[in-house]
Amino acid sequence: MGGFKIICSQCGSDKVIEKSGKNKIDRLGKRVKYAEGIERQCLDCDNESFVIHRTWCEKG
């Protein structure tokens, strides 16, 4: 059974690391909006991306 490789959209390299992450994406008055998803970084060209899976707000 075959697998798949993640490649960089900028340089085409397959040397990409992937991890789950949480980022602050906005501030809404006294509340802070966060996003949880997958962070990807190319080891050849340092291109980074963040794919959002869910968002939520917390009191800041």
Secondary structure, DSSP 8 states (H G I E B T S, - for coil): --------TTT--S-EEEEEEEEEEEEETTEEEEEEEEEEEETTT--EEEEEEEEEEEE-
